Amino acid sequence: MARHGLARLRAIPGLRIIGRQRAEHRVPVFTFVIEGQSPATIARALDQRGVAIRAGDMAALPLLKRFGVTEAARASAYVYSTREDIDRLGDASSQVR
């Protein structure tokens, strides 16, 4: 799931994944920013497309600052998540402008 999510999100122009970049070194939790968009705007846009994510400092401000941001969007997959869910996240994220 992490590998598929990373591939889908990396393909989106202007989207930057925060954190480890190799699937084998992470769980399927995707923290990201989209150039020119606030995380709150990203969350609202995805919500309108039926995708629920979190936005803000994730109670991890010191870590986010290490990546040069103070807030981000975060999507999480779990055991019941499917590839189609990840595709929906990728499709919705690619439409945020």
N, C-alpha and C positions, 0 to 999 in steps of 0.2 A: 504494500500500500504506500509506503514512504517513497519508494522508487517511482511509482506511477505519479504520485502527487508532485514530487520534485520536477519530473519531466514536464508535466502539464503546466505548472506555474512558471518554470524557466522559459517556456515558449512565449510568454506574454511580454510584449515590449513595455518597458518602464517599470516592471514589477521586480523588486529585489527581495530575495529570501534572506531572512535574518537567521543566523545560526549555522550549524554544520551543513555542508553541502553534499556530503556523500550519504546515500540512503542507508548503508550498513552501519552508520554511526549515529542514527537518530530513530526516534519513534515517529509515527505519522501525525505529527503536530507541526503545522506550517505557520510560522510567524513571518509576516511580509509587509512591505510598504509598496505603494504604487506612486510613482513620480507625479507630483502635482495634485495629489488627492490626500485629504486627511483620512486617518483610519476610521473616524466616525462616518465620513462620506462613503467610504468603501463598505462599511458594515450596513449602512442604509441601502445602498445600491444592491448589495447581495441579498439583503432581506427582501427587497422588492422582487427578486428573482427566485425566492424560495430557498435561499441558502443562509443558514444561521451561523454567524461567527461572532467573535468578541473583538473589541477595539479598545485601545487605551494603553496604559503603561504596564498592564498585566501583573501588577505588584512586583515588577522586576526592573524598576527604573535604572538602578546602577548597571545592570547587564545591558539594557537597551542602549544606554549612553556609550557603552564600549563599542557598539555597532553604529554610533553616530546618529541615533534617533532617540526621541523621548516618548514616543508612542508608536504603536503598530497595530496591524490587524492580525488575528490568529484564528486559524481553522484547525479543528481536531478531528481525526478519524478514530474509530474504535472498532471492536471486534464485529459489530453489526454493520459497519460501513462497507459499502461496495465500491467497485471501480466506477460504477455509474455515478455514485455520490461525488467521487473525486472529479469525474468529468464535468459534473454540474458546477462544482466549485471553479474549475478551470474556465468553463464557458462563461459563467457569470463574471468572474474576475476580468476576463478579457474585454468585457463590455463596459467596464467602469471608465468613465471619462469625465 
